[in-house]
Amino acid sequence: MPNDYKLTIDNIPMSAIVFEAIGEDFVVLDLNSLARRKENVSKENVVGRKASQAFDWIESFALLEALQRALATGESQTRVISQRKKYSVSKIGETSLMLICEEISSQKKLEEEFKLFQSNLEELNLALEEKNVNARKQDEAFETLFEKSSDGILIIENNRFTQCNEKIVKLMKYDSKEEFLNLHPSKLSPEFQPDGANSFEKAREMLRVAIQNGRHDFEWVYTRANGENFLAELVLTPISLADRDIVHVALRDISQRKEMMRQIQENASELESRFHLLEKSNQELRLQKTYLEKSQAIAHIGIWEINPIEETLYWSDEIYRIFALDKEVFKPTYSAFLSLVHPKDKNMVDEEYRASIVEKRDYSIIHRIVRKDGSRRYLEERGTHDYGENGELLKTIGVSLDITDRKELEISLLTLNRELDNRIEEELEKNRKQERQLFAQSRMAQMGEMISMIAHQWRQ
């Protein structure tokens, strides 16, 4: 009996008995102190017993019929037994009724109290109906959640399926709920799980863990109606109801997720292999870069690149060494480069570079630079241009070769050649003078001989 009526029947100034409909019969649920005194009984002797067994006058006064009519119609029923007594039957719940015995001699006095009671009873009925409506809404909401859940849901009671949603029926590929619910849980699994454990024994262990811990999450291999096995994620939750214990099972097919994870792991392994190859390639590139930088340093060759679109100039480390500049301080640009070119060569360098762009030919020039300490170096530069589809210049890539030693050697050789030429010319001039002197002397000797001969002839 709802607790809301206990206070009412215990304080009503009339004999009141509450019955509960069980099938076509009625059993006693409660009675107030006036009824116990009037009938000379205790609660323990009558509560739970059938109405006709607890009170023999129920049948004598045709009150069973009144109880049935009130239950069926919801309308109060009245039976006048004598000039001094009458019985009233009122419905107070879905299957609960209250029987009140009134003493007619004191009816007038009690009428007002009874009206008040009836008013309270109506209020309680309205409150009960509101509770019932809310309960039905909650049941409907639960049913909607139960059926619309994206997971398969099972209710297990006494090792049998008692409820399930449509999701799990489709997941297991059965035709109907009835077909599925008639199965024993052991029929839904292969004989053994992937770890080699017997499915039946392991299922009992999983249930034991769930009951012990209040919940248990684990993975399980199920068998569909077509014999196909699939991997599922299960959550077992034991629930204790008022009159029984059940196990709520939430089941989700994770075979696709596992396959994706397997593919991700394979991809990760492949990526790791590629990463190692890339790292190896990077090491080789770093090694090649080191060799290149050393080769540039040995050969005094630097690499540069001009990007006219971004207005940037890239220098390799060797060019910084050639110009004796700090890489962290000096920021190369084309104009900054020209400022380092020897003043007498600056216009020549700029004109040659721009002319090579216009004429779409390679850039090639030898010029001098002036370091910050005033020392001079000779550079030989060569470059090639990259053009876009519309003929616009995209970039120029080139090399700078420090030819100072070669140039200085050329200058030394040129000076030496000049000196040798001068000395040879001097020697030749000396020889020519000697030849002229000898020639003159020879002529003088010949003339002397002729004169001597002529004189000799004259003497004869």
Summary of the structure (lengths in Angstrom):
residues: 460
radius of gyration: 59.8
end to end distance: 195.9
largest distance: 225.6
contacts: 1204
relative contact order: 0.04
helix: 53%
strand: 26%
